[in-house]
Amino acid sequence: MKQFLLTAAFAAATALQAQGPFPCALSGGGGEPASGGPMTTQNGQYHDNNSFYLTFDVSQPCTLASVRVFANGAGNRSIALVNAAGDVLQAFPVMVPDGESVIELNLPLSPGTGYGLQCLSQNPQLWRDAPPSILNYPYAIGDAVTITGTNVQGQNSLGYYYFFYDWHIEPAGPTVNSGGYPCLETELLDVVSIDEVGGGANGNDCWGWVDPATGKEWAFYCKSSGTAILDVSDPTNMKYVAELPAATSASLWRDAEVYMNHLFVVSEAGGHGLQVLDLTQLEALPDNQVTVLEETAWYTEFGNSHTVSINTETGYAYALGTNTFGGSLHIIDISNPSNPVLAGSFEGDYSHDAQPVVYHGPDADYAGHELVFCYNGYSGFAIVDAEDKQDVQLISEYVYPELGYTHQGWVTPDHRYCIFDDELDEMNFGGGTRTYVVDIQDLDNPQVVGYYLSESQAIDHNLYVIGDKVYSANYTSGLRILDIVDPASGTMELVGFFDTNPDSDAPVFDGAWSCYPFFPSGMVGISTFTHFFLVQPSAAIAPEETNAVAEAAAPLLEAFPNPASETIRFDGMQGRGDFRLLDLSGAVVRSLPGIQFSGTFYVDIGGLCTGLYVAEWTTAVGRATTRFAVE
């Protein structure tokens, strides 16, 4: 374990961030319409070039309403907004008439420099001015936009003018935002950049944890270089407390989950294996230093792994996309977190991600079995019976129309439906973001019953389901919160969002990687390539229990082992409620109000005196108690 002092720069940056919450409010707008740029052609020719384009800067939000073009034929021409690196931010087809015409773009523009307006297709040919035309860059278009030149290199960079004349700009109206980020029913609490939390080439996954001894909430922001550990007990002032470095080398991909007060981390880096970190040590760390931690345990039966998924009810971890068992299921017994042991495997299709559950849905053939819902990339969706770790069996496989890359998903609390995302359908087939609903009531015959189609073209990445809400991290459109209106028909509707990348909704690999919606406080962590956000959805869109949960009998509560000494496991807790431990005098010794559970919870009781105690679990449908002994 190593410690180093926080730098003055980081302390100052953190202090500046501690200004939330930032309510969603209407702001911005104003300005006047403007036109500019050359009005007509000079010397040159009709051209099909799709490599070179005009560059421009934007100083305030606005809309590029229209441009004038001169074509030598009619047809669709694909036009794109690109950033300074040449990456496509938004692309769309435009019907170009023959001859001179004004084409409507209605392209929203955000402040920034080095934008480009590019043709991606080559026909019909459009007029391009060339030397010896008299061009007078820069061309100011009101106060909002300046055409600065072209992306041609060298002495001719200002000698050409590509395709788009007579730009017409409309001012942007006021928008609803929180801290400068577009939002709906979701406000910003705090945000830190990757450079403020140890650096790295990119951020990726995130997860969270509640210290059962204190009730304090912690967040884990995975990065190419390791895992940043953040104290988020004051959500408007996150504290970067510790770092778990990569086990071997840096990697674009890192993934983490928590079980029994331990963090489990995998990476695509060669030889990385599974890192295990005891989280109970965090409370004792100084908050004015960043402590570099070492693994509590290191499992090396595989090298690289794309993701890890843990069944907290059974104590098994599933490493997916490893260099073992064909990239399918590598099953690890983590019931003793400090000593992970290979428990079994399944050599099916490559699995990109998965969710293991103890099944309690309507298909009686598999009642009580540990099932794994697998998201197998190009091979689609699969369901596996892993009740016997030495004899794992495939139940069913499913592919669907316009399958791009089945990426990740989550089952609904009643285990009747599975909601998943496809990472490549937007890029391969066009259209808005699709979030699929699969009917899994007959596990041998899963069927897609519908999908939510977003107005955004962003690629969807990781999603989670709580009650009747879906929390999805969609790369360039950020966090999207969907209400599951009618799963039987695949009907969902957008009820909240927080756009972490307001400059673009293009289908590119940039922006929000993942989210963590399971904090008892109700806040949501969002990990992006460059930042970690904490946001708070409003009470109006809080998850509600589905009918299957709401109609359940009064809650159950069981304690194992009993008596216990250091850690005790409580089973039977489902949904959101209040959890307390009391001594026999009625004094509360532990309290976790308004916490979300899914079946199993571990509590550190090492600090309790020997004797009898009562555990109490209270939900909207009733109250359950159980006695246990501490020895």
HUBEL-V468128 format. One record per pair of residues at least 24 apart in sequence whose ideal C-beta (glycine too) atoms are under 7 Angstrom apart, sorted by the first residue. I is the first residue (numbers start at 1). J is the second residue. D is the distance in whole Angstrom. If there is no record, write none. Layout:
BEGIN
i:I j:J d:D
i:I j:J d:D
END
This chain:
BEGIN
i:1 j:291 d:6
i:1 j:292 d:7
i:1 j:293 d:6
i:1 j:294 d:6
i:2 j:291 d:7
i:2 j:292 d:4
i:3 j:289 d:5
i:3 j:291 d:5
i:4 j:289 d:6
i:4 j:290 d:6
i:5 j:289 d:6
i:6 j:288 d:6
i:6 j:289 d:7
i:6 j:290 d:6
i:10 j:196 d:6
i:13 j:196 d:5
i:14 j:196 d:7
i:17 j:190 d:6
i:17 j:191 d:6
i:17 j:192 d:6
i:18 j:190 d:7
i:18 j:236 d:6
i:18 j:237 d:4
i:20 j:179 d:7
i:20 j:188 d:6
i:20 j:189 d:4
i:20 j:190 d:5
i:20 j:236 d:4
i:21 j:187 d:5
i:21 j:188 d:7
i:21 j:189 d:5
i:21 j:236 d:6
i:21 j:536 d:6
i:22 j:178 d:4
i:22 j:179 d:4
i:22 j:187 d:6
i:22 j:188 d:4
i:23 j:178 d:7
i:23 j:187 d:5
i:24 j:176 d:5
i:24 j:178 d:5
i:24 j:183 d:5
i:24 j:184 d:7
i:24 j:185 d:7
i:24 j:186 d:7
i:24 j:187 d:5
i:25 j:176 d:7
i:26 j:174 d:5
i:26 j:176 d:6
i:27 j:174 d:6
i:27 j:177 d:6
i:28 j:61 d:6
i:28 j:172 d:7
i:28 j:174 d:5
i:28 j:175 d:5
i:29 j:171 d:7
i:29 j:172 d:6
i:29 j:173 d:5
i:29 j:174 d:4
i:30 j:171 d:6
i:31 j:60 d:6
i:31 j:62 d:7
i:31 j:143 d:7
i:31 j:144 d:6
i:31 j:171 d:3
i:32 j:142 d:6
i:32 j:171 d:6
i:33 j:169 d:7
i:33 j:170 d:5
i:33 j:171 d:7
i:34 j:141 d:5
i:34 j:142 d:3
i:34 j:144 d:7
i:34 j:169 d:5
i:35 j:141 d:7
i:35 j:166 d:6
i:35 j:167 d:7
i:35 j:168 d:5
i:36 j:139 d:5
i:36 j:140 d:6
i:36 j:141 d:4
i:36 j:167 d:6
i:37 j:139 d:5
i:37 j:141 d:7
i:37 j:147 d:6
i:37 j:165 d:6
i:37 j:166 d:6
i:37 j:167 d:5
i:38 j:161 d:6
i:38 j:165 d:5
i:39 j:165 d:6
i:39 j:166 d:5
i:40 j:165 d:7
i:41 j:70 d:6
i:41 j:127 d:5
i:41 j:129 d:6
i:42 j:129 d:5
i:42 j:133 d:4
i:42 j:134 d:7
i:43 j:129 d:6
i:43 j:130 d:6
i:43 j:132 d:6
i:43 j:133 d:5
i:44 j:127 d:6
i:44 j:128 d:5
i:44 j:129 d:4
i:44 j:130 d:4
i:44 j:133 d:6
i:45 j:128 d:7
i:45 j:130 d:7
i:46 j:72 d:4
i:46 j:125 d:4
i:46 j:126 d:7
i:46 j:127 d:6
i:47 j:125 d:6
i:47 j:126 d:7
i:47 j:128 d:4
i:48 j:122 d:4
i:48 j:123 d:6
i:48 j:125 d:5
i:49 j:128 d:7
i:50 j:119 d:5
i:50 j:120 d:6
i:50 j:121 d:6
i:50 j:122 d:5
i:52 j:150 d:6
i:52 j:151 d:6
i:52 j:152 d:5
i:52 j:162 d:6
i:53 j:116 d:5
i:53 j:117 d:6
i:53 j:118 d:4
i:53 j:150 d:7
i:53 j:151 d:6
i:53 j:162 d:5
i:54 j:116 d:7
i:54 j:117 d:5
i:54 j:147 d:6
i:54 j:150 d:6
i:54 j:162 d:5
i:54 j:164 d:6
i:55 j:114 d:6
i:55 j:115 d:7
i:55 j:116 d:5
i:55 j:148 d:5
i:55 j:149 d:5
i:55 j:150 d:6
i:55 j:151 d:6
i:56 j:115 d:5
i:56 j:145 d:6
i:56 j:146 d:6
i:56 j:147 d:5
i:56 j:148 d:6
i:57 j:113 d:5
i:57 j:115 d:7
i:57 j:146 d:5
i:57 j:148 d:6
i:58 j:109 d:5
i:58 j:110 d:7
i:58 j:111 d:5
i:58 j:112 d:6
i:58 j:115 d:6
i:58 j:144 d:6
i:58 j:145 d:6
i:59 j:111 d:6
i:59 j:143 d:7
i:59 j:144 d:6
i:60 j:111 d:6
i:60 j:143 d:7
i:60 j:144 d:5
i:61 j:109 d:7
i:61 j:110 d:6
i:61 j:111 d:7
i:61 j:172 d:4
i:62 j:109 d:5
i:62 j:144 d:4
i:62 j:145 d:7
i:62 j:169 d:5
i:62 j:170 d:6
i:62 j:171 d:6
i:62 j:172 d:5
i:63 j:106 d:6
i:63 j:107 d:7
i:63 j:108 d:5
i:63 j:109 d:7
i:63 j:170 d:5
i:63 j:172 d:6
i:64 j:105 d:5
i:64 j:107 d:4
i:64 j:109 d:6
i:64 j:167 d:7
i:64 j:169 d:6
i:65 j:104 d:7
i:65 j:105 d:7
i:65 j:106 d:6
i:65 j:168 d:5
i:65 j:169 d:7
i:65 j:170 d:5
i:66 j:102 d:5
i:66 j:103 d:6
i:66 j:104 d:5
i:66 j:105 d:6
i:66 j:168 d:5
i:67 j:103 d:6
i:67 j:105 d:6
i:67 j:164 d:4
i:67 j:165 d:7
i:67 j:166 d:7
i:67 j:167 d:5
i:68 j:100 d:7
i:68 j:102 d:5
i:68 j:165 d:4
i:68 j:166 d:4
i:69 j:96 d:6
i:69 j:101 d:6
i:69 j:103 d:6
i:69 j:126 d:5
i:69 j:163 d:6
i:69 j:164 d:7
i:70 j:100 d:5
i:70 j:126 d:7
i:70 j:127 d:4
i:71 j:96 d:5
i:71 j:97 d:7
i:71 j:98 d:6
i:71 j:99 d:7
i:71 j:124 d:5
i:71 j:125 d:7
i:71 j:126 d:6
i:72 j:124 d:6
i:72 j:125 d:5
i:73 j:98 d:6
i:73 j:124 d:4
i:73 j:125 d:7
i:74 j:98 d:4
i:74 j:124 d:6
i:75 j:123 d:6
i:75 j:124 d:5
i:77 j:119 d:6
i:77 j:121 d:5
i:77 j:124 d:6
i:78 j:119 d:7
i:78 j:120 d:4
i:78 j:121 d:4
i:79 j:117 d:7
i:79 j:119 d:6
i:80 j:118 d:5
i:80 j:120 d:5
i:81 j:107 d:6
i:81 j:115 d:6
i:81 j:117 d:7
i:82 j:115 d:7
i:82 j:116 d:4
i:82 j:118 d:5
i:83 j:114 d:7
i:83 j:115 d:7
i:84 j:113 d:7
i:84 j:114 d:3
i:87 j:508 d:6
i:88 j:506 d:6
i:88 j:508 d:7
i:89 j:503 d:7
i:89 j:504 d:4
i:89 j:506 d:4
i:90 j:504 d:6
i:90 j:505 d:7
i:90 j:506 d:5
i:91 j:120 d:6
i:96 j:124 d:6
i:109 j:145 d:7
i:110 j:502 d:6
i:110 j:503 d:5
i:112 j:503 d:6
i:116 j:151 d:6
i:117 j:164 d:6
i:119 j:163 d:6
i:126 j:163 d:4
i:127 j:163 d:7
i:128 j:160 d:6
i:128 j:161 d:7
i:128 j:162 d:5
i:128 j:163 d:6
i:129 j:160 d:6
i:129 j:161 d:4
i:130 j:159 d:7
i:130 j:160 d:5
i:131 j:159 d:5
i:133 j:161 d:7
i:135 j:161 d:6
i:141 j:167 d:5
i:141 j:169 d:5
i:142 j:169 d:6
i:144 j:169 d:5
i:145 j:169 d:6
i:181 j:498 d:6
i:181 j:499 d:6
i:181 j:500 d:7
i:181 j:502 d:6
i:182 j:499 d:4
i:182 j:502 d:5
i:183 j:497 d:7
i:183 j:498 d:5
i:183 j:499 d:7
i:184 j:496 d:5
i:184 j:497 d:5
i:185 j:495 d:6
i:185 j:496 d:4
i:185 j:537 d:6
i:185 j:538 d:4
i:185 j:540 d:6
i:185 j:541 d:5
i:186 j:479 d:7
i:186 j:481 d:7
i:186 j:496 d:5
i:186 j:497 d:6
i:186 j:498 d:4
i:186 j:535 d:5
i:186 j:536 d:7
i:186 j:537 d:5
i:187 j:535 d:6
i:187 j:536 d:5
i:188 j:533 d:7
i:188 j:535 d:6
i:189 j:235 d:4
i:189 j:236 d:5
i:189 j:523 d:6
i:189 j:534 d:4
i:189 j:535 d:6
i:189 j:536 d:6
i:190 j:235 d:6
i:190 j:236 d:5
i:190 j:237 d:6
i:190 j:238 d:5
i:190 j:534 d:5
i:191 j:531 d:5
i:191 j:532 d:7
i:191 j:533 d:5
i:192 j:238 d:6
i:192 j:531 d:7
i:192 j:532 d:5
i:193 j:530 d:6
i:193 j:531 d:5
i:194 j:223 d:6
i:194 j:530 d:5
i:194 j:531 d:7
i:196 j:240 d:7
i:197 j:221 d:6
i:197 j:228 d:4
i:197 j:230 d:7
i:197 j:240 d:5
i:197 j:532 d:7
i:198 j:223 d:7
i:198 j:225 d:7
i:198 j:226 d:7
i:198 j:228 d:5
i:198 j:243 d:5
i:199 j:225 d:6
i:200 j:224 d:4
i:200 j:225 d:4
i:201 j:250 d:7
i:202 j:252 d:6
i:202 j:529 d:5
i:203 j:513 d:6
i:203 j:527 d:5
i:203 j:528 d:6
i:203 j:529 d:5
i:203 j:530 d:6
i:203 j:532 d:7
i:204 j:252 d:7
i:204 j:253 d:6
i:204 j:254 d:5
i:204 j:513 d:5
i:204 j:527 d:7
i:205 j:254 d:6
i:205 j:255 d:5
i:205 j:256 d:6
i:205 j:513 d:6
i:205 j:514 d:5
i:205 j:527 d:6
i:206 j:514 d:5
i:206 j:516 d:5
i:206 j:525 d:5
i:206 j:527 d:4
i:206 j:532 d:7
i:207 j:256 d:5
i:207 j:257 d:6
i:207 j:258 d:6
i:207 j:516 d:6
i:208 j:516 d:5
i:208 j:518 d:6
i:208 j:519 d:5
i:208 j:525 d:6
i:209 j:258 d:5
i:209 j:279 d:6
i:210 j:520 d:6
i:210 j:592 d:7
i:211 j:283 d:6
i:212 j:261 d:7
i:212 j:602 d:7
i:212 j:603 d:5
i:212 j:604 d:5
i:213 j:283 d:7
i:213 j:604 d:5
i:213 j:607 d:7
i:214 j:283 d:6
i:215 j:591 d:7
i:215 j:592 d:6
i:217 j:519 d:5
i:217 j:521 d:6
i:218 j:282 d:6
i:219 j:516 d:7
i:219 j:525 d:5
i:220 j:256 d:5
i:220 j:263 d:6
i:221 j:527 d:6
i:221 j:532 d:4
i:222 j:254 d:4
i:222 j:255 d:7
i:222 j:256 d:6
i:222 j:527 d:7
i:223 j:254 d:7
i:224 j:250 d:5
i:224 j:251 d:6
i:224 j:252 d:6
i:225 j:250 d:5
i:227 j:254 d:7
i:227 j:256 d:6
i:227 j:265 d:6
i:229 j:282 d:7
i:231 j:287 d:7
i:232 j:534 d:6
i:235 j:523 d:5
i:235 j:534 d:5
i:238 j:534 d:7
i:239 j:287 d:5
i:240 j:290 d:6
i:241 j:282 d:7
i:241 j:285 d:6
i:241 j:287 d:6
i:241 j:290 d:7
i:241 j:291 d:7
i:242 j:282 d:7
i:242 j:285 d:6
i:242 j:290 d:6
i:242 j:291 d:4
i:242 j:293 d:5
i:243 j:290 d:6
i:243 j:292 d:5
i:243 j:293 d:7
i:244 j:275 d:7
i:244 j:277 d:6
i:244 j:293 d:5
i:245 j:292 d:7
i:246 j:272 d:7
i:247 j:272 d:5
i:247 j:273 d:6
i:247 j:275 d:5
i:247 j:295 d:7
i:247 j:298 d:6
i:248 j:272 d:5
i:253 j:306 d:6
i:255 j:306 d:7
i:255 j:307 d:4
i:255 j:308 d:6
i:257 j:308 d:6
i:257 j:309 d:7
i:257 j:310 d:5
i:259 j:310 d:5
i:259 j:312 d:5
i:259 j:315 d:7
i:259 j:334 d:6
i:259 j:337 d:7
i:260 j:337 d:5
i:260 j:602 d:5
i:261 j:602 d:6
i:261 j:604 d:6
i:262 j:296 d:7
i:262 j:337 d:4
i:264 j:308 d:6
i:264 j:310 d:7
i:264 j:317 d:6
i:264 j:334 d:7
i:266 j:305 d:4
i:266 j:307 d:7
i:266 j:308 d:5
i:266 j:319 d:6
i:267 j:304 d:7
i:268 j:304 d:5
i:268 j:306 d:6
i:269 j:304 d:6
i:270 j:303 d:5
i:270 j:304 d:6
i:271 j:303 d:5
i:272 j:303 d:7
i:272 j:304 d:6
i:273 j:298 d:6
i:273 j:299 d:5
i:273 j:300 d:4
i:273 j:302 d:6
i:273 j:303 d:7
i:274 j:299 d:4
i:274 j:308 d:7
i:274 j:319 d:7
i:274 j:332 d:7
i:274 j:340 d:6
i:276 j:337 d:6
i:276 j:338 d:7
i:276 j:340 d:7
i:280 j:604 d:6
i:296 j:338 d:6
i:297 j:338 d:5
i:297 j:339 d:7
i:297 j:340 d:6
i:299 j:332 d:7
i:299 j:340 d:4
i:301 j:342 d:5
i:302 j:330 d:6
i:306 j:352 d:6
i:307 j:353 d:5
i:309 j:353 d:7
i:309 j:354 d:5
i:309 j:355 d:6
i:309 j:356 d:6
i:311 j:356 d:4
i:311 j:357 d:7
i:311 j:370 d:6
i:312 j:600 d:5
i:313 j:358 d:5
i:313 j:599 d:5
i:313 j:600 d:5
i:314 j:358 d:7
i:314 j:370 d:6
i:316 j:343 d:6
i:316 j:356 d:7
i:318 j:354 d:6
i:318 j:356 d:6
i:318 j:372 d:6
i:320 j:351 d:4
i:320 j:352 d:6
i:320 j:353 d:6
i:320 j:354 d:5
i:321 j:350 d:6
i:321 j:351 d:6
i:321 j:352 d:6
i:326 j:350 d:7
i:327 j:351 d:7
i:329 j:372 d:6
i:329 j:384 d:7
i:329 j:386 d:7
i:329 j:392 d:7
i:331 j:386 d:7
i:331 j:389 d:5
i:343 j:389 d:5
i:344 j:389 d:3
i:344 j:390 d:5
i:344 j:392 d:6
i:346 j:384 d:6
i:346 j:392 d:4
i:348 j:382 d:7
i:348 j:384 d:7
i:348 j:394 d:6
i:349 j:376 d:4
i:349 j:379 d:4
i:349 j:382 d:7
i:350 j:376 d:6
i:350 j:377 d:6
i:350 j:379 d:7
i:351 j:375 d:7
i:351 j:376 d:5
i:352 j:376 d:6
i:352 j:377 d:5
i:352 j:407 d:6
i:353 j:407 d:7
i:353 j:408 d:4
i:355 j:409 d:7
i:355 j:410 d:6
i:355 j:411 d:6
i:356 j:386 d:7
i:357 j:411 d:6
i:357 j:415 d:7
i:359 j:415 d:6
i:360 j:415 d:6
i:361 j:414 d:7
i:361 j:415 d:3
i:361 j:416 d:6
i:361 j:440 d:7
i:361 j:441 d:7
i:362 j:416 d:6
i:362 j:441 d:5
i:363 j:441 d:7
i:363 j:442 d:6
i:363 j:443 d:5
i:366 j:443 d:6
i:373 j:409 d:7
i:373 j:411 d:6
i:373 j:418 d:6
i:375 j:406 d:5
i:375 j:407 d:6
i:375 j:408 d:5
i:375 j:409 d:6
i:375 j:420 d:6
i:376 j:406 d:6
i:377 j:405 d:5
i:377 j:406 d:6
i:378 j:405 d:6
i:380 j:406 d:5
i:381 j:406 d:5
i:381 j:420 d:7
i:381 j:438 d:7
i:381 j:446 d:7
i:383 j:443 d:6
i:383 j:446 d:7
i:395 j:443 d:5
i:395 j:444 d:6
i:396 j:443 d:6
i:396 j:444 d:5
i:396 j:445 d:7
i:396 j:446 d:6
i:398 j:446 d:5
i:400 j:448 d:5
i:402 j:429 d:5
i:404 j:428 d:5
i:404 j:429 d:7
i:407 j:461 d:7
i:408 j:462 d:5
i:408 j:463 d:7
i:409 j:463 d:7
i:410 j:463 d:6
i:410 j:464 d:5
i:410 j:465 d:4
i:412 j:465 d:6
i:412 j:487 d:6
i:412 j:546 d:6
i:413 j:467 d:6
i:413 j:546 d:5
i:413 j:548 d:7
i:413 j:549 d:5
i:414 j:546 d:6
i:414 j:548 d:3
i:414 j:549 d:7
i:416 j:440 d:7
i:416 j:441 d:5
i:417 j:487 d:4
i:419 j:463 d:7
i:419 j:465 d:6
i:419 j:470 d:6
i:421 j:460 d:4
i:421 j:461 d:7
i:421 j:463 d:6
i:421 j:472 d:7
i:423 j:459 d:6
i:423 j:461 d:7
i:426 j:457 d:6
i:426 j:459 d:5
i:426 j:507 d:4
i:427 j:459 d:7
i:427 j:507 d:5
i:432 j:456 d:6
i:432 j:457 d:6
i:433 j:457 d:7
i:433 j:458 d:5
i:433 j:460 d:5
i:433 j:474 d:6
i:435 j:460 d:6
i:435 j:470 d:7
i:435 j:472 d:6
i:435 j:482 d:6
i:435 j:492 d:7
i:437 j:487 d:6
i:437 j:490 d:4
i:449 j:488 d:7
i:449 j:489 d:6
i:449 j:490 d:4
i:450 j:489 d:6
i:450 j:490 d:2
i:450 j:491 d:7
i:451 j:490 d:6
i:452 j:482 d:6
i:452 j:492 d:4
i:456 j:505 d:4
i:457 j:505 d:6
i:457 j:506 d:6
i:457 j:507 d:5
i:458 j:505 d:5
i:458 j:507 d:6
i:459 j:507 d:5
i:459 j:509 d:7
i:461 j:512 d:7
i:461 j:513 d:6
i:461 j:514 d:7
i:462 j:513 d:7
i:462 j:514 d:4
i:462 j:515 d:7
i:464 j:517 d:6
i:466 j:517 d:6
i:466 j:543 d:4
i:466 j:596 d:6
i:467 j:543 d:3
i:467 j:544 d:5
i:467 j:545 d:5
i:467 j:546 d:6
i:468 j:543 d:6
i:468 j:544 d:5
i:468 j:546 d:6
i:469 j:543 d:4
i:471 j:515 d:5
i:471 j:517 d:4
i:471 j:524 d:6
i:473 j:512 d:4
i:473 j:513 d:6
i:473 j:514 d:5
i:473 j:515 d:4
i:473 j:526 d:6
i:474 j:512 d:6
i:475 j:508 d:7
i:475 j:509 d:6
i:475 j:510 d:6
i:475 j:511 d:4
i:475 j:512 d:6
i:476 j:501 d:5
i:476 j:504 d:5
i:476 j:505 d:5
i:476 j:506 d:6
i:476 j:508 d:6
i:476 j:510 d:6
i:476 j:511 d:4
i:477 j:505 d:5
i:478 j:511 d:7
i:478 j:512 d:5
i:478 j:526 d:7
i:479 j:512 d:6
i:479 j:515 d:5
i:479 j:524 d:6
i:479 j:526 d:5
i:479 j:535 d:7
i:481 j:537 d:6
i:481 j:541 d:6
i:495 j:541 d:5
i:496 j:537 d:5
i:496 j:541 d:5
i:498 j:526 d:7
i:498 j:535 d:5
i:500 j:526 d:6
i:500 j:528 d:5
i:500 j:531 d:7
i:500 j:533 d:6
i:518 j:596 d:6
i:520 j:592 d:6
i:520 j:594 d:6
i:520 j:595 d:4
i:520 j:596 d:6
i:545 j:575 d:5
i:549 j:574 d:6
i:549 j:575 d:6
i:550 j:621 d:7
i:552 j:621 d:6
i:554 j:621 d:6
i:554 j:622 d:3
i:554 j:624 d:7
i:555 j:617 d:6
i:555 j:619 d:5
i:555 j:621 d:7
i:555 j:622 d:6
i:555 j:624 d:4
i:556 j:624 d:6
i:557 j:615 d:6
i:557 j:617 d:5
i:557 j:624 d:4
i:557 j:625 d:6
i:557 j:626 d:5
i:558 j:626 d:6
i:559 j:615 d:6
i:559 j:626 d:5
i:559 j:628 d:4
i:562 j:628 d:5
i:562 j:629 d:6
i:563 j:628 d:7
i:563 j:629 d:4
i:563 j:630 d:7
i:563 j:631 d:4
i:564 j:605 d:6
i:564 j:628 d:6
i:564 j:630 d:6
i:565 j:630 d:7
i:565 j:631 d:6
i:566 j:605 d:7
i:566 j:606 d:5
i:567 j:602 d:6
i:567 j:603 d:7
i:567 j:604 d:6
i:567 j:605 d:7
i:568 j:603 d:5
i:568 j:605 d:5
i:568 j:628 d:6
i:569 j:600 d:6
i:569 j:602 d:5
i:570 j:601 d:5
i:570 j:603 d:7
i:570 j:615 d:6
i:571 j:599 d:7
i:571 j:600 d:6
i:572 j:624 d:7
i:573 j:597 d:4
i:573 j:599 d:7
i:573 j:601 d:6
i:573 j:617 d:5
i:574 j:598 d:7
i:574 j:599 d:6
i:575 j:619 d:6
i:576 j:619 d:7
i:577 j:617 d:6
i:577 j:618 d:5
i:577 j:619 d:4
i:578 j:618 d:5
i:579 j:617 d:6
i:580 j:616 d:5
i:581 j:613 d:6
i:581 j:615 d:6
i:582 j:613 d:7
i:582 j:614 d:5
i:582 j:616 d:7
i:583 j:611 d:7
i:583 j:613 d:6
i:584 j:612 d:5
i:605 j:630 d:6
END
